[in-house]
Every structure is written in C-alpha cells, then in structure tokens.
Amino acid sequence: MKNEIILQAGIEGGDITLYGVQGKDGWRFSREVIDQSALMLDEPTIQHESEVVASWEEALGLLDQYPWHRFRPLEVHPDFQQIVFEAVMARYSKEKNPNLRRLPDWKECCGQLDKAE
C-alpha cells in the first residue's frame, strides 16, 4: 500500500504533511513535521512523525497540534479537497480575529475557486 500526501502545508522554515494509506478497512493517517528554522542557528533540522490513526477526526487532531490552516497550502489530495476546505473554514470560524491571508490559497488548492461563494 502506497503512502499518499493528503495535505501538505508550509510555513517559512518548514512544513506539515498528513499522509494517508488506503486499506481494505479505510484510510489510515500519519503526520510528519519538518522544521528547518534551526538551521539558521547551525542546529539540525527537526523532523518527527506521529503515530498512525484510523479516522479523519483523529487525523485532524494530529494536524491541530499546529496552526496548520494558517500555513500556505502546498498540496491537497483530490479526494480530500472538500473536507480539507471544510476543516480550514471551521478553524477560521473559531478564531476571534482570523487572519484570512491564506484563505485564497486554500480555496485554490482545494478546488473551491469556481464554486459559488
């Protein structure tokens, strides 16, 4: 079974990636974080992976350890574009004063630009 990128979002110095593997009993997800900001201080890159989870809600829990919806989206798996965009919007709606600077990027990456507002 092949590990596929479900969602990858970047911020200066690093990125967060949610991987998925589709099996007979559905998708399994894991998260990888790469932080290269320490390189500016001649420190090694920080890289770590999460445990594997078996539901979309648990996958969002892995991502929600970071403000991923504020990162620049780099890639979203076509089969997950709608639910990723819904998750992004849900996170923005919970913020008191959301900075929506990345919202157009999420719309584009999630195939939402041509849909009615």
C-alpha positions in Angstrom: 0.0 0.0 0.0 1.3 3.4 -1.0 1.7 6.4 1.3 -0.1 9.3 -0.3 0.1 13.0 0.6 -3.4 14.0 1.8 -2.4 17.5 2.9 0.9 19.4 2.9 1.2 23.0 4.1 4.3 25.1 4.6 5.5 28.0 6.6 8.9 29.7 6.4 11.4 27.2 7.6 9.3 24.1 7.4 6.1 22.2 6.7 3.5 19.8 8.0 2.3 16.8 5.9 -0.6 14.5 6.5 0.0 11.1 4.8 -2.7 8.5 4.2 -2.7 4.9 3.2 -5.9 3.4 1.9 -6.5 -0.2 3.0 -9.4 -2.6 2.9 -10.9 -1.1 6.0 -10.4 2.6 5.0 -7.8 5.2 5.3 -5.0 5.4 7.9 -3.2 8.7 8.5 0.0 9.9 10.0 1.6 13.4 10.3 5.2 14.5 9.6 6.6 17.8 10.7 9.8 19.2 9.3 11.2 22.4 10.9 14.4 23.8 9.3 14.4 27.1 11.1 17.1 25.8 13.5 19.5 25.6 10.5 19.8 29.4 10.8 21.4 28.8 14.2 23.6 26.0 12.9 21.3 23.5 14.6 20.0 20.3 13.0 16.6 20.1 11.2 13.8 19.0 13.5 11.8 16.2 11.9 9.3 13.9 13.5 6.4 11.6 12.7 3.2 10.9 14.6 1.5 7.7 15.4 -0.9 6.2 12.8 -4.6 7.0 13.3 -7.7 5.4 11.7 -10.2 8.3 11.3 -10.4 11.7 9.7 -11.2 13.2 13.1 -8.1 11.8 14.6 -6.1 12.9 11.6 -7.3 16.5 12.2 -6.3 16.1 15.8 -2.8 15.4 14.7 -2.8 18.5 12.5 -4.4 20.7 15.1 -1.3 20.4 17.3 -0.1 23.2 14.9 -2.0 26.2 13.4 -1.8 24.4 10.0 -4.8 26.3 8.5 -2.6 29.5 8.7 0.2 27.8 6.7 0.4 28.1 2.9 -1.2 25.0 1.3 1.2 23.2 -1.0 -0.8 20.1 -1.9 -4.2 18.6 -1.1 -5.2 15.1 -2.3 -8.0 15.4 -4.8 -10.3 13.0 -2.9 -9.9 15.2 0.3 -10.2 18.7 -1.1 -13.8 19.3 0.1 -13.3 18.0 3.6 -9.9 19.7 4.0 -11.5 23.0 2.9 -14.4 22.5 5.4 -11.8 21.8 8.1 -9.9 25.0 7.2 -13.1 27.1 7.3 -14.1 25.5 10.7 -10.8 26.5 12.2 -11.0 30.1 10.9 -14.6 30.4 12.2 -13.4 29.5 15.7 -10.8 32.4 15.8 -11.8 35.7 17.3 -9.9 37.8 14.8 -8.9 35.4 12.0 -6.1 36.4 9.6 -7.6 35.3 6.3 -4.5 36.0 4.2 -4.1 32.3 3.3 -7.7 31.6 2.6 -7.4 32.3 -1.2 -4.5 29.9 -1.4 -6.6 27.2 0.4 -9.5 27.9 -2.0 -7.3 27.4 -5.0 -5.5 24.3 -3.6 -8.9 22.7 -2.6 -10.6 23.4 -5.9 -13.0 25.9 -4.4 -12.3 29.0 -6.7 -15.0 28.2 -9.2 -17.7 27.4 -6.6 -20.3 29.9 -5.6 -19.4 32.0 -2.5 
